[in-house]
Amino acid sequence: MNDALYRECRLCPRNCGVDRVAGRRGVCQETAVCRVASATAHFGEEPSFTGTRGSGTLFFSGCSSRCFFCQNHQISLGESGDALTPDELLETARGLVAKGVHNLNFVSPDHFWPHVEWLCRRLREEGVALPFLFNTSGYQKPERVADYAAVIDIFLPDFKFADASLAQLCMRDARYPEMAMEALTKMVALKGFLFPWDPEGRETAARGVLVRHLVLPGCVENSLSVVRLLHREFGPELPLSIMSQFRPMPGCREHGMLERPVSEAEYEQVTDLVAELGFAQVYIQPGSGSDDFLPDFDEDEPFEGNRNRA
Ligand code: SF4
């Protein structure tokens, strides 16, 4: 594995320039030792990815976005995760493949990209033909997308903020809307829209892009702007997942905002606009989502919904 990119790390827009091989940490809080908080056949993604056998999901520890409300705060902002050598990472991925999952799903892979790229290439050399999925906050360096696309089949980016001031408040980078849009444009240009589109998951996705947006309580205007922006840039064929599952996390109290779930009325305002603009390939979350997929990374299997499938 080539760890040169960790030496003066500029893998993400934070541009820390720290030597992670020497054990230094930048904003993502991770050294060059890969840490994984969970590797599981996961049923909490959209049916296009979970199908009937689950999405082979590797949750990487740390995050470069560090939104204070992160629903995976134990791993993105906390300490959860086990250090894995590259060979152990490979073995872990092989274990997921052996379970018959529909894809390998790398969650927050940006800051461990040298490991993930190496892993993808090794698995392909071994004949693993499953789609590889890049599951991300949307906070990317646009110039890195081509590298990702060389080994990745499916991009699953969030588009969190159209409102730069909200991005500044939540993740301390007002550049998010601009950077996320530039990266997303490259993802779509290189991979197209998610294909095949089967919202029931009988035929799982093989390639392309689906954009997620998590509606935040009291921030409907941001969500409406996201939807309008995506429509303007990509038209109504862009596959979307509009999520209602937000739950207040410990950081919300500390920041004195986002301290409640999203109301049905707020969520409906967003989905009404999605319908009005003619988006046809859309995942909508009934109610306010299920707590079955609210993770507890202190458990061996963090998701109750996955434990129930075992
Ligand atoms: S990956 Fe981590 S250390 Fe590297 S630039 Fe991003 S936040 Fe900084």
Residues whose N, C-alpha, C, O or C-beta is under 5 A from the ligand:
A	BS01	SF4	C9 R10 L11 C12 R14 N15 C16 G17 G26 V27 C28 S64 H111
